[in-house]
Amino acid sequence: MNQKFNPFLVAAFVAALWLARPEVSQAQVPQIVSISGTILAQSPQKTNSSTVKPPSQTALTTASLLKQLAIDEHQAGNYATNIFPAGARLVYSTSSGFSVIDKHNKTLVSAANILSLQITDNNNLTSFAQARGVTTQGNVAITGLTYNGGTMHFFVTGLGTSSTRTTNPNAKGNYDEANSFILQDGTGVGVNAAGVSIVLIGFTLTASGSEVATMPSFPIPVDPVDESSGDSSSSVSISIGASTAPFVTGGTPTEAPAD
């Protein structure tokens, strides 16, 4: 006997399953990055004296980091000049890491060779919720940030908190996704561009971004053949999006559940 189903319920079910997949969370949404903190630098010993002043303090900001990043990317041969144009911004995505874009959102240079995040696998705390057409996923873990430039080096660790919020797709398969991340209470050590030992305190990195994305399409076979009754086979294909091609992750098709 043929199974009866509601295609709209099946489509909604598949959409919810897809949005709940771990690899969907924090997908490719570019996030604008803001950085703040304080750099303590070793003071030199006075000439003909044993006196050494307390460490100097310098503010670390997004602007000062971009200035240093331009110098280091130029030295590495990845950027034509040692200064970014006015309006340049630092962005982050889980797929490509850090990069610098101009005021028109055009990529100036990838900064993944110098700047990177490291999220520990130990005591990685996760959360998940679905309510009223919205899926929210969260993650809390000790997180490190490494800056490994040609003239400046440092590493900081702190509490990293990330969140991804996605809405259920509409009839066209479009959905909203918003990602955010914060590394707070960061401390670390390194060497500044002058070769002087530094300690970083009060380090904070925030990143956020949102976009409208489109779901891939899923073929959903239904009404399997009942060989005992001699009924002829029939099936219905439901697609969310423009085509009925299966969603592929890492080269492996993901089958939608049969009704």
C-alpha positions, -999 to 999 in steps of 0.1 A, spaced: 0 0 0 14 34 -10 24 57 18 7 91 20 26 121 30 24 159 32 51 173 10 53 206 28 59 188 61 86 167 45 103 198 31 102 215 64 116 184 81 145 182 57 152 219 60 154 216 98 177 186 96 200 204 72 202 235 93 210 215 124 240 198 107 273 208 125 290 218 92 262 242 84 267 262 116 290 291 112 293 286 75 309 310 51 294 343 65 321 370 66 324 386 100 337 421 106 364 420 133 371 445 161 402 443 184 412 460 216 437 455 244 468 468 261 504 461 252 530 463 281 565 466 267 598 461 285 614 495 292 652 499 285 678 504 312 690 539 315 725 547 302 751 547 330 724 536 355 708 504 369 674 521 367 647 504 346 614 521 343 581 502 346 568 487 314 553 512 289 517 508 279 503 511 244 467 506 233 462 478 208 433 486 184 419 473 151 436 503 134 470 497 149 469 460 141 459 467 105 488 491 103 512 464 115 495 438 93 501 458 62 538 461 70 541 424 76 521 413 46 542 436 24 574 422 38 560 387 31 555 397 -5 517 393 -3 508 429 -6 521 456 -30 525 484 -4 530 486 33 498 505 40 461 496 35 438 522 20 414 542 42 383 523 51 401 489 51 386 463 75 396 431 91 372 402 85 370 365 95 352 334 81 355 298 92 363 288 56 392 312 48 403 326 82 413 363 85 415 387 55 415 424 48 388 440 26 385 476 13 355 499 18 338 483 -12 341 448 4 368 437 -21 395 415 -7 429 432 -5 449 404 10 444 371 29 459 374 64 456 337 72 494 333 69 499 357 98 467 358 119 449 327 130 425 314 156 430 281 175 400 266 194 408 239 218 390 205 216 392 201 254 361 210 274 344 224 243 309 234 256 280 234 230 244 245 230 215 240 206 179 252 204 151 253 178 120 274 184 96 294 162 114 287 130 149 297 144 178 274 150 205 287 174 238 269 180 265 280 205 300 271 215 322 280 244 359 271 245 393 283 255 406 300 223 440 312 212 449 339 186 483 339 170 500 368 152 531 356 134 544 385 113 578 392 100 584 420 125 559 413 153 548 381 170 524 374 198 500 348 211 470 354 234 444 330 249 410 337 264 374 326 265 359 322 231 322 323 226 305 318 193 269 317 181 251 310 149 214 318 143 195 306 113 159 309 102 138 283 85 139 287 47 111 304 29 93 291 -2 123 300 -24 148 282 -1 163 314 13 171 318 49 189 343 72 221 334 90 239 355 116 272 346 131 290 361 160 322 354 180 340 370 209 374 362 225 375 380 258 397 384 289 427 375 267 463 376 279 495 367 262 531 374 253 552 382 223 577 406 207 569 439 191 582 453 158 612 468 176 622 434 190 611 442 225 594 417 248 557 424 253 528 412 275 492 416 263 464 421 287 427 429 284 426 415 249 392 414 233 383 403 197 347 406 185 334 394 151 299 395 137 282 392 103 249 381 86 236 373 52 208 358 33 217 323 20 200 297 -1 196 260 8 207 233 -16 181 210 -31 171 176 -18 154 148 -38 129 131 -15 117 97 -27 83 87 -15 56 60 -21 79 30 -23 67 1 -45 45 -25 -26 56 -57 -45 30 -78 -27 1 -58 -40 15 -54 -75 12 -17 -74 33 2 -99 60 24 -85 56 61 -81 77 88 -65 76 125 -59 107 147 -58 107 177 -36 134 203 -40 142 233 -19 159 257 -41 164 258 -79 172 222 -87 168 186 -74 206 179 -72 216 163 -39 235 183 -13 271 172 -13 295 178 16 331 167 12 323 148 -19 297 125 -2 260 129 -11 238 133 19 206 113 15 173 128 27 153 105 49 124 87 32 89 92 44 
